[in-house]
Amino acid sequence: MPECLVFRVPTRHPADVSGLDALFASGALAPAEVVAVFGKTEGNGCVNDFTRPLAVMALEAALGARLGLTPAAVGARVALVMSGGTEGGLSPHLLIVARREGTGGGGRALAVGTAFTDDFLPEEIGRMAQVRATAAAVERAMAAAGLTDRDDVHFVQVKCPLLTSARIQEAAARGQDVSSHDTYASMGLSRGASALGIGLALGEIAESALDDTVIGTRTDLFSGRASASAGIELMRNEVIVLGNAPGWTGPLRIAHRVMRDGIDLPAIQGALADLGLPAAGQLPPEAAERVVALLAKAEPTGDGLIRGNRHIMNDDSDINATRHARALVGGVAAAAIGRTDLFVSGGAEHQGPDGGGPVAVIARMTGETGHVRSRLPHPHALP
């Protein structure tokens, strides 16, 4: 029976892979078992955040040396999702996700599946071609994880591309137009198209509601389990699906909720409660030790208000709004968990309601866990 393992290691800088090397050296993890790596790097999270490709290069080199593969070959088999921006108190770190054959009996446990789209042409980014390709990749990743019931999927992470001036010009040379000539805006369109593809695959959004014009505009169309991060380091979508699947073994489970806004502490507490963890106040140390990872999306509200009070995230010309949002959500989540090494990603277009976003918790269970299913089968049915 397969087992999904998740290791959380700190990083001293974007190219620091010493934590990964230590896992290999200790025998806790074999290089061939690694299927995905989530990373938080200390860049600005914008178009020119080169901490993300630096981290990818370091990981590809480290894994390649251990596996006897070229960096390109590593990239073809391991999903490497680097999310830039550790504003506020967020700590740079890596989440290393592995799959191995377990020794326990099969039941229902954390499962992981990955898939990749083909490279996109610049003119396909932020458009229906990306939506459809992402949906197909999510379905392949679910099949790889043995997740046949959509309600057993709790979090889908996508790393997606963005447009640069060179990519825009390359399309123009072929007589093609792109979704945006604003490179920063292209990040949101790419994230949005990817999230809509996830929602399509999970049955949260009807295909009849989708076309190019709704991407980045229809905030009422969203997935409650989608997380997308855009970067300059790739031209395809890399998809990681996490859920609780039958036939898997091990102590890890995942649960999720949808945050209504950046201060929706009860949503985080609800995900903790779904995993049998205390849902009031900050987790005591013994409970916090059971939390392996917290993954969340952060986005400023479009109307400039949080529960009726004005915020300035969208009006700050010095610091990008997504950076403010990461710091806000990171602080709320850290207060709940009692730890700052949390995977909080900014830019939540079509990922949860306007100003909110999905939050998922992976925890180590003790004793009988039961069946953790999605409490929110449709994203609009928020409690």
WONOR-V752698 format. One line per field, one symbol per residue. phi: phi as a letter, one per 20 degrees, with the letter a starting at -180 (. if undefined). Layout:
phi = ???
//
This chain:
phi = .fcedcddcfceagefdfffffffffnfbdgfefdacebddeeemdgeeeffffffgfffffffffemcfgffffecdfddddeocfmefdfacdddccbfedeffbbbgccbcaceffefgfefmcfgfgfffgfffffffffemeedgfeedacdcdcecedgffffffffendddfbeefffffffffffffffffffemecfffedbgfefnceffebdececccebeebccdddcdcaddfndcoeecccbccffbfdefgffffffffdmegdcmfgfgfffffeebccbdcbfffemcclndfcdgedeeecfgffgffffffffffffenbdeceddendfmdnfgndrfcccdceecmfdmdedfecfcfeeff
//
